Amino acid sequence: MMTIKQEYSPKEMGIDLLCDLAGAILFNIGIYNFAVNAEFAPVGVSGIALILRYLFGLPMGITSIVLNIPIVLVSYRLLGRGFLLRSMKSMIIFALVLDYVVPYLPVYQGNPLYASACTGIFSGLGLTIVYLRNCSTGGTDFLVMAIRKIFPHLTIGQISLVVDAVVIIAGGLVFRNLDAVILGMLSTIVTTMVIDKIMYGLGAGKLVFVVTSYAEEAAQRIEESTGRGCTFLQGQGSYSLDEKKVIMCACNNSQVVSIRRAIHETDKEAFLIITDSNEVYGEGFKAIGGQL
């Protein structure tokens, strides 16, 4: 088992700190410099902190830390000591940047719709940088990561969308403005799209399944036309009970047409399935690795 000391080698600590700082600046620009003036609650604990700032004038960063304490206690067993220690570091950096850095930057005074979109973009970029380092920014992120531990088939963005909806609706009630709900929803959707696109989309491609009586010939044509190797799976028809080889091939989006053409030229009666793959690791794709 990897120890905390091993996880926090000087090199890893330095990379973590740089990523935390970059993520904190981007995320908090979205929250403070765009969302505050537009008067809508964006995502998670930051959204709650914004609501409390509006009601009582409390500093958002320190308020976020206080709100995080019970969430940390609830999430401790599910996420583990190592993850929480790394994330608490990120949480503190985010809070300090929110209270002592971004307030000195210009605040957007324009169209609330544009402010909402920018909040989503900046927040999504900031969160993604931290998530890619296997950390979190605290708050509902802890709950999101804990839920994903239980339901790994759900993406981070999907879980965040549901969790943050509660905060967005509360913001609409506090600001007494339906537009606040709409703007909050828009910013959260944009945040979700940015997170999912970067974390899952950059390695996205297609997964092709082919049922054919000429599996060897078809696989050879695929390799000749695209350079992609194939894997043979054993299959059997439920009606005829005939055994056939099923070709499985992972490829880039741009190679789908060439593969489809190769299959058609080999066996016009082939059964072809093309589906999306969120991430593909291995030779010819991304290297298998946990962190940046």
N, C-alpha and C positions, 0 to 999 in steps of 0.2 A: 504493500500500500504506500502511495506517495505521501510523504509528510509535508506539513505546512512549510517547513524550512526549505524542502526541495522545490515546492511550488513557488516559493518566493526567493529564487536566486536573484542576485543583483541585476542580471540582464532582464529577467522576467519582470522584476519590480520596476525597472526603468521604463520598459515598454508599457506596462500597465499604467504607470503614472502619466506618461505622455498621452496614451489613449483616453484616460480618464479626463485629463485637462481639455483635450480636443473635443471629446464628447460633451463635457460639461458646458463649454462655451457655446457649441452649436445648439444643444438642447435648451439651454437657458435663454439664449437669444430668442428662440421661438416662443418661450413662455413669457419672458418679461418684456422684451422689446416689441413683440407683436400682439400677444394675447391680452396683456394687462389693459392697455388703452382701449382695445376693442370691446372690453367687458364681456368676455365669455370664459367659461371654465374649460380648459383643455383636458389633459390626461392625468389620471392617477392622483397621487398625493400632492403633486404640484398644483393640480386643479383645486384640490381642497384648500391648500395653502393660499392660493389666489383668492378663493372665496373668503377665507378668514381675514386676509389683508383688506379686502373690500369692506368687510363688516366691522373689523376692529383695528385695522392699521397695523397688524402684526407683521414682522419681517418674515418673508416667505421661506428663506433658507433654514433658519432656526426652527420655524414652525414645522417644516418638513421632517427635520430630525426628530422632533418630539412625537410627531404622528407615526414615525417609523418604528418606534420602540415596541408597541404591542404587536405590530405586524412581524417584526423580527422574532419575537418570542413564539408566535404562532407557527412561523415557517421553519424554525430551527431544526426540528427533527427530520423534516422532509428534504431539506436542501443540504444539510450537513454543515459542519463547522468550517471547513475550508472555504466553501463557496460563500458563506455568510461573512467571513473575515475579509475576503477580497471585496465583497460587495459593500461592506461598511466603509471601507476606504473610499470606494467610488462615491458612496452616498455623502460622505463628509465633504469631498472635493466639490461635488455638485452643489451642495448647500452653500459653501463658501463662495463659489463663483456666482451663484444666484444673488447673494446679498452684497458682495463686495467687488464684483467685476462688471457684470452686464449692466448694472444701473448707471454706469458711467458712459455707456454707449447710447447713441441716439435711439429714441423710441419712435416707432412708426405711427404716424398720425393720419394715415390715409384710409382708404376703403376697408371696412371690416372684413369683407369677403376676401380681399387680397391678404389681409392680416391672418385670417384663418388658414388659408392655403400655405402661407409662409411658416406659420406655426407648425403645421403638419410636416413640412419639408425639413425644417431645421431640427425639430424634435426627433423625427425618424432617423435622420443622419446621426445625431448625437447618440441615440439609444443603440443604433446598430453597431457603432464603434465599440461600445461597452459590451454588448452582447457577444460580439465576435471574440472578445477576450475572456469569455465564459464568466462574466461578472454581471452585476445588475446595479441599478441606481437606487435601489431601496423601494420602499412604498409598495404600491400594488404590483411592481415588477417582481417582488418576492412572491406574492401570491400567484402571479402569472407563471413564474418558473416552477413553483410548487405544483400548480395544476397540470403543467406540461409533464412533470415527473409522473403524474398519475395517468394522464391521457397523452402519451407521446405522439399519437397520430394527429393531434391538433397543432397548428403552427402558433408561434408566439403572437403573431399579428391577430389571428382569429380570437385567441383568448383575451388579448388586450382590448379588442373591440367590445366584448361583452362586459368586462370588468369596468372599463372606463365609461360605459354608457350611464352607469349609476351616478357618477360624478357630474357628467354633462347635464343630466336632468336636474340635479341639485343646483347646478349653476344657473340654469334657466329660471328656477324658482327664486333664487336669491336676487338675481339681477332683474327679475320680473319682466322678462323679455323673451318671447318665443325665438327671436333671432339668435339669442345666446345659445339655445339648444341646437339650432341649425348650424351655427358657426362651430360649436364644439364638436358636433357630429362630423362636419366636413374636415376639421383639422385632424380628428382621430382616424378617419378613413384614409386621409393622405398619409398620416404617420404609418398606418398599417401597410399601405401599399409600398412605401419606401422601405420599411423593414423587410417585408417579404421579398421584394424585388432584389434587394442587395443580398440578403442572407440565403435566399433560395433561388432567385432568378439568374444570378450570374453563372451558376453552374447548371442551369436548367438545360434540358435537351429533350429528345424523344426516345421512347423505348418501343421497338418494333417486334411484334410477334408474327411469325409466318407459319402456317400449316400447309405443307406441300408434299407431294410425292417425290419431289426432286430436291430434297434438302441440301445435299452436297453440292449440286450444280448451282443452286440459288445462292448458297453461302459463298461460293467461289466468285460468282458474279458481283455480289455485294462487296467483297474484299477488293476485287479488281477496280470497281467503279468509285469506291469511297476510301479504301484503305482500312475499313473497320472490320475487326474480327467478329465472329459469331459464336454463339453457344447453342449446342443441340440439347433440347429437352425431349424426353420420351412422352408421347401422347397417344391417346386411343379414342377413336370416335365412339360416342355413346350409342349411335344407331347401327352403324356397320360393324363396330368393334374392330375395325382395321387399325393397326398400329402404324403411326407415322412419327417422324421426327418434327419437332417444333423448333423453328429458328428463333432465337432471341438475340437482338442486336441493339446496343445503345449507340446513339449517334447525336450529332449536332442538328439543330433545326434545319440548317441549310442542306443537309445530306439526305433528308427524307425523300425528296423528289427523285434523286438518283437511285436510292434503294427501292422505291416503288417501281421505277422503270425497270430495274434489274429483275425484280420478282415477276413483273408482267411479261418480260421477254423470256423468262425461264419457264414459267408455268402460269398460263392464263386462267387456270382454275384454282389458283392458290387462294387461301383464306388469309387476309392480311389485317392485322390490328396495329394501329399507331396510337400511342398514348403519351401524355406528358410525363417527364421525370423531373422532379424538383432539383435533385442534385445527383451528379454522377462522379464517382471517384475511381481512380485506377489509371492504368496505362492509357494514354491518349486523352485523358481528362484531367481533373484536378487531383493533386497528390492527396493521399489520405493523411489527415492531420487534424488535431483538435483546435489549435489556435493560430492566429496570424503569425 
